[in-house]
Amino acid sequence: MTTTQFDNVSLTTKANVYFDGKCVSHSFTLADGTQKSVGVVLASSLSFGTGAPETMECVGGSCEYKLAGSDTWVAQVEGDSFSVPGNSKFDIRVDQAYHYICHYA
């Protein structure tokens, strides 16, 4: 099931802009203190690093991703998610737009 809404959040209004605008997100905090971000990756091939473990949930569009240490690209569509270990990285390829929620562990 795809997440469609979060209620009662504290939202950071200034966008996080990465890779010359190819990835734009907004950070927010739930009432219980849980931090997340929501954003979009436009058509591109990018590499992201992680500090804490995170789960990327696709809420629109699609992508292909490859985790560090793997040679396999995995397709992801709306409703899918993938987890990335902390202090790691992943590569992502997007043809049109990939809308996501990043759930931090």
Secondary structure, DSSP 8 states (H G I E B T S, - for coil): -------SEEE--S-EEEGGGTEEEEEEEETTS-EEEEEEEEEEEEEEE-SS-EEEEEEEEEEEEEETT----EEEETT-EEEE-TT-EEEEEEEEEEEEEEEE-
